[in-house]
Amino acid sequence: MDESFDVSFISGITEDVPRVLGQIRFFERLDDLYCPQGKEVAPLQCRHDYAQTELVLTEKGMDLLEV
């Protein structure tokens, strides 16, 4: 893929991504998974991959881009 396209694409969505993630409460859901409020739910351990991110995004109805 053309590097100039990547830079242009990223620049074009930089302001939108945090706004959309906030609207779908993405960060709150990740926090619930890794730092649950009750003791009846064990917190997830970070696996240093994007598996939980992908799970939350698909839960929220987002389509994932296959790269």
Secondary structure, DSSP 8 states (H G I E B T S, - for coil): --HHHHHHHHHHHTTHHHHHHHHTTHHHHHHHHHS-SSTTS------SSSHHHHHHHHHTT------
